[in-house]
Amino acid sequence: MSKPPSELIHALVLREMQDGVVRDGLWAQAMAESGADAIKAKAKYISLRAASMQEETKNLLLKQIQTGIKQENFKPKDFLSSLDMKKNKP
């Protein structure tokens, strides 16, 4: 089970909404789960979007870490480690 979204994530969701950005699919889900009560739907939307944003953030961080690991392990063709140099000594 993951941690509940942070205050920062909730603030970002609120900022999105103030800017007029609403995810239609999540809004429809919120309306359905709230019995089409707009006030309850807004609260539900915030909860759904915060969870969604938290998951997106987690996935983005994992992708960046994986990319960093790949780049760290990449060796150009002309790269020789000290072990490679010892192996190639006559």
Rosetta blueprint (number, residue, H / E / L):
1 M L
2 S L
3 K L
4 P L
5 P L
6 S L
7 E H
8 L H
9 I H
10 H H
11 A H
12 L H
13 V H
14 L H
15 R H
16 E H
17 M H
18 Q H
19 D L
20 G L
21 V L
22 V L
23 R L
24 D H
25 G H
26 L H
27 W H
28 A H
29 Q H
30 A H
31 M H
32 A H
33 E H
34 S L
35 G L
36 A L
37 D L
38 A H
39 I H
40 K H
41 A H
42 K H
43 A H
44 K H
45 Y H
46 I H
47 S H
48 L H
49 R H
50 A H
51 A H
52 S H
53 M H
54 Q H
55 E H
56 E H
57 T H
58 K H
59 N H
60 L H
61 L H
62 L H
63 K H
64 Q H
65 I H
66 Q H
67 T H
68 G H
69 I H
70 K H
71 Q H
72 E H
73 N H
74 F L
75 K L
76 P L
77 K L
78 D L
79 F L
80 L L
81 S L
82 S H
83 L H
84 D H
85 M H
86 K H
87 K H
88 N L
89 K L
90 P L
